[in-house]
Every structure is written in C-alpha cells, then in structure tokens.
Amino acid sequence: MSGKRRLIAIFILLAAITAAAAAFAFNAPLRFAVIDRLTRLGTAKLPEKIDVPTYETSVEDLISDPRISFDQSMMLINTDHPLPEGFIADAAEYKETGVIMNPCAVESFGKLSEEIGERFGEKLYVSSAFRSAKEQLEIIGEEGETAQQVGASEHQAGLGIDVYVMYFAGTGFIKSAPGKWINTNCGDYGFIIRYPYFKRSETGIPYEPWHIRYVGLPHSEIIMRNAMTLEGYIDFLDGGGYYGWQSGGKNWAVSRQSGGVLKIPESFISGKISPDNTGGYILTFEIA
Ligand SMILES: [Zn+2]
C-alpha cells in the first residue's frame, strides 16, 4: 500500500469510528440498549430442569382446585400467532381511571406505578392499554405499517400497556429516569419490555421502550434477566418438564405443556395456568 492510500484508509477508519461514536452519543435508545445488554450478560441465569414428582390431570379438574387460578397472562400474540377470531379479553378497569386492562395485570401495574411515584415523584401515565379489534383497525388507519394487524396486537388482550411520564412519551420515554428504570427493573413487577432493541429478528417489531407487557412472576424475572423475548422464552420452555426458579424467598416450578393431560406437581402451595396461544399451556406453581 502506498503512503497516500494508507492515509486514506486511516482517514476512512477514523471517520467510521467517529460516526459510530456520534450515533452512540446521540442515540439514547441505542446507548441504553447497549449498556443494558452488557449488564444483563453479566447476570444472565437460565432456569434449570428440576425433578418434581407429578400426577396427571385434566385442565378442567385442575381449574376446579381452589389453589389454582386461570388467566391469560402468558398468551403469545404476534403475526404468527394472532388471537383466535371471536377472542374475548378479560377486562377490568384500573383504579377508576377509565383505563381498561387485563385483570391479571391490575395489581402489578398498581405496584409499578406506586414505585415510580415514590422513587421519582412522577406519575406514570397510560396512553393505551386494552384496545378492541375495532380500535386496533382505526389505529392501523392512522399509523399504517407501524401498527400491528388486527388480532396480532397484545393490546387486544389488555396485556400490553403503553406508558409515559410527563414530557417523555414514545421513544423519548427512554430518555427519562423513570423510563430507564422501568426498562431495567420491570421484570421484578411482573412486566417485560416486549420489543427489546436487539430482538427485532424474533419479535418482528422495532424497540418499543414504552410498551410493557404483563406476564407475571417469575416469568418476567427470567425473561428480563436473560434479555429474552416472549417468543424465545416459550421456545425455551418447550420441553414439557418443569424448570425451577427461586426469587423473593419463593420456589417456583414452571412448565409448558400441551394435550389434554397435564402433569402437575404432587405438592404445591398455589398455581396458575394460562393458555399460551400456540396450542399449549404455561403452568406456574409455587412449591415448598
Ligand atoms: Zn403498545
């Protein structure tokens, strides 16, 4: 290489480094996502298979057990797995605010909202929670391609909640302290960042720092700690057996099962069953 060519090569390299540094400095979502991902790499920990003695039962019999609750918290909703036609979301009003969401998310959203108030003195607003198929259709008309097709939006199940704080909505949410905190810690409150920055190949959706999705504990902790998507997590569970997870002094056993016969731990404190909208059920048990 001649001296002149070498100089040009060095110049191009320096220009590329400067451009990357500028993108990093000025692109708040990217900056947050890179640091967040590096942090999670250090603490990632997947649940491991556990051996629990089980018995076989049917979904109907399981639901009649007073220790068991049935909800829609673990439904995977995307373009590959749209909601079935005629799907009816469980719906509840959040604290007389007029905001409608899936009842399974109400208590946890209250705690998250309270935490934001205490920590930052800020009110956590909801711009959109439950949307009917008709309302989703109207949004598609307004936003075009960025909105999910009817049936493919978590808002139609009241499980996706779009949040903001004063002056920081949409992508700008990640520039606010509450936004950064929620994108880091919502897993402790039963929520996940449903469309993470680097996971568009799995979700089909670009980063949405404002869209939180209720899945409940301990799934939210596992997903957020391992920087997973809901798609990836349901794939991961697809073994049929039980996975163990410990947090907050509780022992959890979780499993994804399909078919009419379910394998249930012989002894458990409480449990939850949710269809996953891919033909299976996600079973969540608190065990001794
Ligand atoms: Zn949303």
Residues whose N, C-alpha, C, O or C-beta is under 5 A from the ligand:
A	BS01	ZN	G160 D162 H211
